[in-house]
Amino acid sequence: MTRLDFVAKRIAFALVTVFVAITLNFVLFRSLSGDAVSALRCRQCTAQFKAYERKQLGLDKSKWEQYWLYLGDLAHGNLGSSLRTEKRVTTELWDPIKNTLPMIALGTVFAIVLGTMVGVVSAWRRGTAADKAGLWSGLCFYAMPPQWLGLLMVLFVAGALGLPTSGIKDPTLGILSEPSTWTVFVDRLRHMVLPALTIGLVLYGEYALIVRSAMLETLGEDYVLTARAKGLSSWAVVWRHGLRNAMLPVITLVALSLGFIIGGFITIEYVFSYPGIGLAVVEAIDQRDYPILQGAFLLLTLSVILFNLIADLLYFKLDPRVTS
Amino acid sequence: MSVGRKGLAASALVAALLVVTGVVAGTARTGSAAGGGSGILRLGTTNYIDSLNPFNYIESQSSNAMIMVYPQLVAYGYGAEGYHIVGDWATSWKTSDGGKVWTFKLRSGTKWSDGQPMTADDAAWTINTIVKFANGPTAVAAPSVAHATHASAPSPTTVVIRYARPVGNVLAQLEQLFILPRHVWEKLAANGGKELKTYHPELHLPMVTGGAYTVKQYEKKGTTAFIRDPNYWGSASHADAVALTYYTNGDSMIADLKGGKLDWVDQVPFEAINVVKRTKGLVIDNLPGFETTNITWNSNPRKPKNRELLDPRVKKALSMCVNRDQIISVVFSGYATKVETLLGDVALYVNPHLGPLRNDCAAANKMLDKLGYRRGSGGIRMAPATQGKNAQPAHPMAYDVITPTSTDFNVNREFQIVKEGFAKAGVKVTQKVGGDSTASYALETGSKCDAAKSVGYTGYDIAMWDWVGYIDPDFMLSVVTKGQWCSWSDTGWDSPAYDKLYAQQGLTVDPDKRKAIVWKMQQMIYDNFLYTQLVEERLIDAHSSKWTGIQSALNGYSKQYYTSPRKT
């Protein structure tokens, strides 16, 4: 199989998956009980008023008609408008995405760095106290429900470190006086620390265990034995020869998990009242705001597929054995 | 490693240290008292402001926010005698023509936040616009001017409202009317008024306001900042600003209150009350609340299955086995009281002669035995077969109970106590988690609910939920009318006699006569056991001892809720 064939096949598969996901998203949310109009409860919500609302929102059309209209809009790059605010879906989701991405990035970087270091040390010092500490800490954090870990942060860590427990900015910032850029930056970072740390610890466990496992396998290879026999330092053997090859499954894992966490850790955003994409989805479910839900899940689907594709292409580039 | 790489690594380390220092040292400072006031009052809540458009909002916090930024003709005050109507923008009012005409005198010299004069013309325009589009874009605000036909402004400080007939609760209705600046909103009323509903003033700051505050900042799921308006014609706010911050969960909110990052929370979660009480520097306020919890009985006379649950005697017997004291102590940590009326004990015209419902399971079992519901195998009673229209075969008395996930109390624990009580009566119930409010309500009404055709309310037997009532009883009385099928009705009850009384009380101007009708309606609800009223939650809020003058009872009723607090 040539490189071009490989890439073309992967892209074609990705496109088909996107189409199937779009259809499933459309069907899934309309299977929920109630709709955007029944989510409204008001004294004047007579049958006549509800019929008027349904007509305004296009909910009076048949499901097939709504589906074709949706596909048609998508083909023109239009994700539709929120049933609740009537603003464009892209506008409604932009702020939550802007809030979620840096928080996710910070947590993921922390998890990758710490997970890799701990995994390498664990494998390198197999059987020692360091290995046991790394293994057990990885298992513990991997097993912890994220929302529970988040609550522990709120109850025991926030107060101790003087860190905020919610939101993305201090409530009083900018109200009576204009803050400096540095103040705003540091404030945003302070609000990101706990949710990012929670995400980081949850992911760290998984990464540490995978790196440890991959390193153990790699360190047992003949070429590593050869490197040792040649008199290379432990540092060179582990980091230059062992880790480089052990990172292949880790890169795949990171790329795959990034796709999912772009959707925003809903439970963590909920614990920290962090106004990201996760909370936006929860609100849209409450209000049966189909266009927002479809837009958010399309985003999640595209990110999973994109990162999956990147993982495949990276693997293809890093491991020549894939083409044979 | 080369010198260049070392230098880069060192620089990165220094930069990281600087950031970490800044992060840990913190940047949070309470704003200075720029205007000589008490600084910023930091209020935490688990309810968010979804909109400042009075034609398009759902959340109660939005109503509270609109009270702060828009003028109202009247508002509620609270004193030793309870809640009573007081003037807000209006200084006085009178009725004429048998109660069909209401004339309000307004304060003079008032201005909107953009400096434009605020006159009776704004009030008249707002009312006429709501009336004009009452079945469309302004439907949400229509109940505030129910039965009104026209408003006029014979002078800048006089607004006259004409009604089709005398209305019994005009002032209570008008308390929920928010006057809008005509010069901003009039253009939105063109082309069928669709934009009246879709316009969100909070997204076009600075929005033109006419209340105690202007809005400096709006974040739906973050912090909304209200700044004291120097042009406000009422008692000025002691705080320079109020920062209302939304929390998705009470744990984070209480953690911030205890950590000094908040000054006040508007509702302490019941499981956290005792912890907050023990925290130095925090003060708890314990007041009568408006929220009542209940067992909801499907009372649709056309329901096809389990029709034994339409018999008030059966419902009463089962209710007598529920230990409400246990609910109060376990679910609400003691911060609730037993309640008998759907209106809640804080409302006007509460009927004091209802019940009380005794917790006497022995007597309840005798009642059920006498009615012919014998115990079968496993101790579960059997409903005997019936004949005629709506005939049903003999069947065990075993039912599902719908519980929503959207309650602000532990409904699962409350269900367990109800389940234990019903089991003592020989009735088995199984919890059916309904999901959020929308999903749970859809389970009650069915997907094809149609009030005009009397279709709906056939797929459930029992639910457990809550109501947040109002001071005026009109709304709560309406929720069991046929007119609210598929909207606010969750019992599916259909009683023409009751509906007639409901219409009548709305048009009865004499307070004593109205009270008599309202008492009778409460008795009908109670006698038919549409609900088993369980408890009424206490309103528990908490604030820092550094602040005083907090009037918790005015939450959702008056601008003074925000303007009164001041630093000690």
Interface residues (C-beta under 8 A of the other chain):
Chain A: L32 S33 G34 S38 A39 L40 R41 C42 R43 Q44 C45 T46 A47 Q48 F49 K50 Y52 Q56 T85 E86 L151 V154 L155 A158 G159 L161 G162 L163 P164 T165 S166 G167 I168 K169 D170 P171 T172 L173 G174 I175 L176 S177 P179 W182 T183 V186 D187 L189 R190 V193 E269 Y270 V271 F272 S273 P275 L279 E283 I285 D286 Q287 R288
Chain B: V19 G22 V23 V24 G26 T27 A28 R29 T30 G31 S32 A34 G39 I40 R42 I58 A134 N135 G136 A139 V140 A142 P143 K194 T198 H200 K216 Q217 E219 K220 K221 G222 T223 A225 I227 D240 A241 A243 T245 Y246 Y247 T248 N249 D251 S252 M253 A255 D256 K258 G259 K261 G435 D436 S437 T438 A439 Y441 A442 L443 S447 D450 A451 A452 F475 S478 G483 Q484 C486 S487 W488
